[in-house]
């Protein structure tokens, strides 16, 4: 295991050992910190003895519902992440928005008038030639981009490798490929790192060569073997490649050690956007307000808090409120309980992320007979 290190001005340096970081904290040479991804790091309060860095690479295995991210050096696996993407939530909300909009437009038309005199909107011009990214795919890529940006604040990243998905069949337009191109462009422009790509079959072959386990039974399982393993494999491709080994043979060249590391699960809090009223009018034709991130007790939805109820203490995220109570939920957004506002203590303001970090190191050591 390695602990991320940043300098006095926030520049990422090479990670160090836990024992050395503890010694720095004890001697006052560093102060502790937690990133928005739930990763512990130390920030130096003195000038570093050396600012030289070795290659650290991030591997990204993008998906539709889940993505895997791995941070790797030639000797250590530094971090594994399982990202729960908001694709389905955004898609459902866009469909709901279209239904509500269609209903509003239908209600404003006076059907007592002749058809030619009704207030229909005019025909649209041809605006379907732009390569726009659909909202659901853009939400996925924006979350992946934000995670990459947070990782570059912790590690001196020299390369980002993304698995490229090619559209199957005779398709002249693929939203997935447009989203991938948008992500690669944003990485180069915002993070100032030129990304490289690999194909899916290359990731599969390298994973088998490294003898890493892959769980294909249920991809929704929040374990390193579902998606994070591919992120680590993609990052390891920076050092391990297939090519000519001698005059008459081909094989694998290079080496990268896969070691136990911290495993983090990241997703967006499912907070509803602010609406002026509900879709369906309540009794009497009055609609109450719905959604939003502000509560009546000074907390925001998504704040990480500690709540006390009797002799029990809970930690979770603010998910709602009543007149006198605050609702606190776990990482699955299942309510832990409703607590009196005075017995809820703020730990961290909302970062727009719900993070579950493992307390112990997890590894990708293959099971017996499993490749």
C-alpha positions as CSV (number, residue, x, y, z in Angstrom):
1,X,0.0,0.0,0.0
2,X,1.1,3.6,-0.7
3,X,-0.2,6.9,0.7
4,X,-0.6,9.8,-1.7
5,X,1.6,12.8,-1.0
6,X,1.1,16.5,-2.1
7,X,3.5,19.4,-1.6
8,X,2.8,22.6,0.3
9,X,1.3,24.2,-2.8
10,X,-0.8,21.1,-3.7
11,X,1.5,19.6,-6.3
12,X,1.2,15.8,-6.3
13,X,4.4,13.9,-5.5
14,X,5.3,10.2,-5.4
15,X,3.2,8.2,-2.9
16,X,5.0,7.0,0.3
17,X,4.7,4.1,2.7
18,X,2.2,4.3,5.6
19,X,4.9,4.1,8.2
20,X,6.8,7.1,6.7
21,X,3.6,9.1,6.5
22,X,2.8,8.4,10.2
23,X,6.3,9.6,11.1
24,X,5.8,12.8,9.1
25,X,2.6,13.5,10.9
26,X,4.1,12.8,14.3
27,X,7.1,15.1,13.5
28,X,4.9,17.9,12.1
29,X,6.3,17.6,8.6
30,X,2.9,16.9,7.1
31,X,-0.8,17.3,7.9
32,X,-3.6,14.7,7.1
33,X,-6.3,15.2,4.5
34,X,-9.1,13.3,2.8
35,X,-9.9,13.7,-0.9
36,X,-13.4,13.9,-2.3
37,X,-13.0,10.3,-3.4
38,X,-12.5,9.2,0.2
39,X,-8.7,8.6,-0.2
40,X,-6.5,9.5,2.7
41,X,-3.4,11.6,1.8
42,X,-0.7,13.7,3.5
43,X,0.3,17.3,2.6
44,X,3.8,18.3,3.4
45,X,4.5,21.4,5.5
46,X,8.1,21.5,4.6
47,X,10.0,21.5,1.3
48,X,10.2,17.9,-0.2
49,X,13.6,16.3,-0.4
50,X,13.0,15.2,-4.0
51,X,10.4,16.2,-6.6
52,X,11.3,13.5,-9.1
53,X,8.4,11.3,-10.1
54,X,8.0,7.9,-11.8
55,X,5.3,7.0,-14.3
56,X,1.8,6.6,-12.8
57,X,-1.0,5.7,-15.2
58,X,-4.8,5.7,-14.8
59,X,-6.8,3.0,-16.7
60,X,-10.5,3.6,-17.4
61,X,-12.9,0.9,-18.5
62,X,-16.0,2.9,-19.4
63,X,-19.4,1.2,-19.4
64,X,-23.1,2.0,-19.7
65,X,-24.1,1.4,-16.1
66,X,-20.8,0.9,-14.4
67,X,-17.2,1.9,-15.0
68,X,-13.9,0.6,-13.6
69,X,-10.9,2.8,-12.8
70,X,-7.4,1.7,-11.8
71,X,-4.3,3.7,-10.7
72,X,-1.1,1.8,-11.3
73,X,2.7,2.2,-11.2
74,X,5.2,-0.3,-12.4
75,X,5.6,-1.7,-8.8
76,X,2.3,-1.1,-7.1
77,X,-1.5,-0.9,-7.6
78,X,-2.3,2.4,-6.0
79,X,-6.1,2.5,-6.1
80,X,-9.2,0.7,-7.6
81,X,-12.6,2.4,-8.1
82,X,-16.0,1.1,-9.0
83,X,-18.1,3.9,-10.5
84,X,-21.9,3.6,-10.6
85,X,-23.0,5.7,-13.6
86,X,-26.2,7.8,-13.6
87,X,-27.3,6.7,-17.1
88,X,-30.6,5.1,-16.2
89,X,-31.6,7.9,-13.8
90,X,-30.9,10.7,-16.4
91,X,-32.7,8.7,-19.1
92,X,-35.8,8.3,-17.0
93,X,-35.9,11.9,-16.0
94,X,-35.5,13.1,-19.6
95,X,-38.5,10.9,-20.6
96,X,-40.5,12.3,-17.7
97,X,-39.6,15.8,-18.8
98,X,-40.8,15.2,-22.3
99,X,-44.1,13.8,-21.1
100,X,-44.6,16.9,-18.8
101,X,-43.7,19.3,-21.7
102,X,-46.1,17.5,-24.1
103,X,-48.9,17.8,-21.6
104,X,-48.3,21.5,-21.0
105,X,-48.2,22.2,-24.8
106,X,-51.4,20.2,-25.3
107,X,-53.3,22.1,-22.6
108,X,-52.5,25.5,-24.0
109,X,-54.1,24.7,-27.4
110,X,-57.7,26.0,-27.8
111,X,-59.3,23.1,-29.6
112,X,-62.5,25.1,-30.2
113,X,-60.8,27.0,-32.9
114,X,-60.3,25.7,-36.4
115,X,-57.1,23.7,-36.8
116,X,-55.4,26.3,-39.0
117,X,-55.9,29.0,-36.2
118,X,-54.7,26.9,-33.3
119,X,-51.5,27.9,-31.5
120,X,-49.3,25.1,-32.8
121,X,-45.6,25.8,-32.9
122,X,-43.9,26.4,-36.2
123,X,-42.0,23.6,-37.9
124,X,-38.4,23.3,-36.7
125,X,-35.4,23.9,-38.9
126,X,-33.0,21.1,-39.7
127,X,-30.8,21.0,-36.6
128,X,-30.0,17.3,-36.6
129,X,-26.5,17.6,-38.1
130,X,-24.6,18.5,-35.0
131,X,-22.7,15.9,-33.1
132,X,-24.4,16.5,-29.7
133,X,-23.8,14.2,-26.8
134,X,-27.1,12.8,-25.4
135,X,-27.8,13.9,-21.8
136,X,-27.6,10.4,-20.4
137,X,-24.2,9.6,-22.0
138,X,-22.9,13.1,-21.2
139,X,-23.8,12.6,-17.5
140,X,-21.7,9.3,-17.6
141,X,-18.7,11.0,-19.2
142,X,-18.9,14.0,-16.9
143,X,-18.7,11.8,-13.8
144,X,-15.8,9.8,-15.3
145,X,-14.0,13.1,-16.1
146,X,-14.5,14.4,-12.6
147,X,-13.1,11.3,-11.1
148,X,-10.0,11.5,-13.4
149,X,-9.6,15.1,-12.4
150,X,-9.7,14.3,-8.7
151,X,-7.1,11.5,-9.2
152,X,-4.7,13.9,-10.9
153,X,-4.7,16.0,-7.8
154,X,-3.5,13.1,-5.7
155,X,-1.0,11.3,-8.0
156,X,1.6,12.7,-10.5
157,X,-0.3,11.1,-13.4
158,X,1.7,10.8,-16.7
159,X,-0.8,8.9,-18.8
160,X,-4.5,8.1,-19.0
161,X,-5.5,5.0,-21.0
162,X,-9.2,4.5,-22.0
163,X,-10.7,1.4,-23.5
164,X,-12.3,2.2,-26.8
165,X,-15.7,0.7,-27.8
166,X,-16.5,0.5,-31.5
167,X,-20.1,0.5,-32.7
168,X,-21.2,-2.7,-34.2
169,X,-23.0,-3.0,-37.5
170,X,-23.5,-0.4,-40.3
171,X,-24.2,2.6,-38.2
172,X,-23.5,6.1,-39.5
173,X,-24.1,7.6,-36.1
174,X,-23.3,6.2,-32.6
175,X,-24.0,8.3,-29.5
176,X,-21.7,6.0,-27.5
177,X,-18.7,6.8,-29.8
178,X,-19.6,10.5,-29.9
179,X,-19.5,10.4,-26.1
180,X,-16.1,8.7,-26.1
181,X,-14.6,11.3,-28.5
182,X,-16.0,14.1,-26.2
183,X,-14.4,12.5,-23.2
184,X,-11.0,12.1,-24.9
185,X,-11.2,15.7,-26.0
186,X,-12.1,17.0,-22.5
187,X,-9.2,15.0,-20.9
188,X,-6.7,16.6,-23.2
189,X,-8.1,20.1,-22.8
190,X,-9.0,20.2,-19.1
191,X,-6.4,17.8,-17.6
192,X,-3.6,18.7,-20.1
193,X,-2.9,14.9,-20.6
194,X,-3.0,13.4,-24.0
195,X,-5.0,10.1,-23.5
196,X,-4.4,6.9,-25.4
197,X,-6.8,4.1,-26.2
198,X,-6.9,0.3,-26.2
199,X,-9.4,-2.1,-27.7
200,X,-11.5,-4.5,-25.6
201,X,-9.9,-7.6,-27.0
202,X,-6.5,-6.2,-25.9
203,X,-7.7,-5.7,-22.4
204,X,-9.1,-9.3,-22.3
205,X,-5.8,-10.8,-23.5
206,X,-3.7,-8.9,-21.1
207,X,-6.0,-9.7,-18.2
208,X,-5.6,-13.4,-19.0
209,X,-1.9,-13.0,-19.2
210,X,-1.8,-11.4,-15.8
211,X,-4.1,-14.1,-14.5
212,X,-6.5,-11.7,-12.9
213,X,-10.0,-12.9,-12.0
214,X,-13.0,-11.5,-13.8
215,X,-16.6,-11.7,-12.5
216,X,-18.9,-12.0,-15.5
217,X,-21.9,-13.5,-13.7
218,X,-23.3,-10.3,-12.2
219,X,-21.7,-7.0,-13.3
220,X,-23.7,-5.0,-10.7
221,X,-21.7,-6.5,-7.9
222,X,-19.6,-3.8,-6.2
223,X,-16.3,-5.8,-6.1
224,X,-12.9,-5.3,-7.7
225,X,-13.4,-8.4,-9.9
226,X,-16.3,-6.9,-11.9
227,X,-15.0,-3.6,-13.4
228,X,-12.0,-2.3,-11.4
229,X,-10.0,-5.3,-12.6
230,X,-10.3,-4.0,-16.2
231,X,-9.2,-0.5,-15.1
232,X,-6.1,-2.0,-13.5
233,X,-5.4,-4.1,-16.5
234,X,-5.7,-1.2,-18.9
235,X,-3.3,0.9,-16.7
236,X,-0.8,-2.0,-16.7
237,X,-0.8,-2.1,-20.5
238,X,1.5,1.0,-20.2
239,X,4.3,-1.4,-19.2
240,X,3.2,-4.8,-20.5
241,X,2.7,-5.2,-24.2
242,X,2.5,-8.0,-26.8
243,X,5.1,-7.9,-29.5
244,X,8.3,-9.4,-30.9
245,X,10.4,-11.0,-28.3
246,X,13.0,-12.6,-30.6
247,X,13.8,-13.1,-34.2
248,X,11.3,-15.9,-34.6
249,X,8.7,-15.5,-31.8
250,X,6.1,-13.2,-30.4
251,X,5.1,-12.8,-26.7
252,X,4.5,-10.5,-23.8
253,X,7.2,-8.0,-22.9
254,X,7.5,-5.8,-19.8
255,X,6.3,-6.2,-16.2
256,X,3.9,-4.5,-13.8
257,X,3.2,-5.8,-10.3
258,X,-0.5,-6.1,-9.3
259,X,-0.7,-5.5,-5.5
260,X,-3.5,-5.1,-2.9
261,X,-4.9,-1.6,-2.7
262,X,-7.8,0.4,-1.5
263,X,-11.1,-0.1,-3.2
264,X,-13.6,2.7,-3.5
265,X,-17.2,2.8,-4.7
266,X,-18.4,6.1,-6.2
267,X,-21.8,7.3,-7.4
268,X,-23.9,10.4,-7.6
269,X,-26.5,11.1,-4.9
270,X,-30.0,10.5,-6.4
271,X,-31.3,13.9,-5.4
272,X,-34.3,15.2,-7.3
273,X,-33.9,18.5,-9.0
274,X,-36.0,21.4,-7.7
275,X,-39.5,21.5,-9.2
276,X,-42.1,24.2,-8.7
277,X,-44.8,21.5,-8.1
278,X,-45.5,17.8,-8.5
279,X,-46.7,16.3,-11.8
280,X,-50.1,15.4,-10.6
281,X,-52.3,18.0,-8.7
282,X,-53.2,17.1,-5.2
283,X,-56.8,17.3,-3.8
284,X,-58.2,20.7,-4.3
285,X,-55.8,21.5,-7.3
286,X,-52.9,22.6,-5.1
287,X,-49.5,21.2,-5.8
288,X,-46.7,21.2,-3.2
289,X,-43.1,22.0,-4.0
290,X,-40.8,19.1,-4.8
291,X,-37.1,18.4,-4.9
292,X,-34.2,20.7,-4.4
293,X,-31.0,20.4,-2.3
294,X,-31.8,22.8,0.6
295,X,-33.4,21.6,3.8
296,X,-35.0,23.6,6.6
297,X,-32.3,22.9,9.2
298,X,-29.1,24.3,7.6
299,X,-28.1,21.0,5.9
300,X,-27.9,20.2,2.2
301,X,-29.0,17.0,0.6
302,X,-25.8,15.0,0.1
303,X,-24.1,16.3,3.2
304,X,-22.2,13.6,5.1
305,X,-23.4,13.8,8.7
306,X,-23.3,11.9,12.0
307,X,-26.7,11.3,13.7
308,X,-27.5,10.1,17.2
309,X,-30.6,8.3,18.3
310,X,-30.6,7.1,21.8
311,X,-27.4,5.1,22.4
312,X,-26.8,4.5,18.7
313,X,-24.8,6.6,16.3
314,X,-25.2,6.5,12.5
315,X,-23.1,8.1,9.7
316,X,-24.7,8.7,6.3
317,X,-25.9,11.3,3.8
318,X,-28.7,13.8,4.2
319,X,-31.5,12.7,1.9
320,X,-34.5,14.7,3.1
321,X,-36.2,16.6,5.9
322,X,-39.4,17.2,7.7
323,X,-40.5,20.1,9.9
324,X,-38.4,18.9,12.9
325,X,-36.3,16.0,11.6
326,X,-33.6,15.2,9.1
327,X,-33.5,12.0,7.0
328,X,-30.2,10.2,6.8
329,X,-29.4,7.5,4.2
330,X,-26.6,5.0,3.6
331,X,-24.6,4.6,0.4
332,X,-27.5,2.6,-1.3
333,X,-29.7,5.6,-0.4
334,X,-31.8,3.5,1.9
335,X,-33.0,5.5,4.9
336,X,-31.1,4.8,8.2
337,X,-33.7,6.8,10.1
338,X,-35.2,10.3,10.7
339,X,-33.3,12.2,13.4
340,X,-34.0,15.3,15.4
341,X,-32.1,18.2,13.7
342,X,-30.3,19.1,16.9
343,X,-28.8,15.6,17.1
344,X,-27.3,15.7,13.6
345,X,-23.7,16.9,13.2
346,X,-22.2,17.9,9.9
347,X,-19.0,16.1,9.0
348,X,-18.5,17.2,5.3
349,X,-20.4,19.4,3.0
350,X,-21.9,17.8,-0.1
351,X,-19.4,17.1,-2.9
352,X,-21.9,15.8,-5.3
353,X,-20.5,12.3,-4.7
354,X,-21.5,9.4,-2.5
355,X,-18.3,7.5,-1.6
356,X,-17.9,4.1,0.1
357,X,-14.2,3.3,0.8
358,X,-13.1,-0.1,2.1
359,X,-11.4,-0.2,5.5
360,X,-9.1,-3.0,4.4
361,X,-7.0,-3.6,1.4
362,X,-8.5,-5.7,-1.4
363,X,-6.5,-7.6,-4.0
364,X,-7.0,-9.2,-7.4
365,X,-5.2,-12.4,-6.6
366,X,-6.8,-15.1,-8.8
367,X,-8.7,-18.0,-7.1
368,X,-7.4,-21.5,-7.5
369,X,-8.0,-22.7,-11.0
370,X,-9.5,-19.3,-12.0
371,X,-8.0,-17.1,-14.8
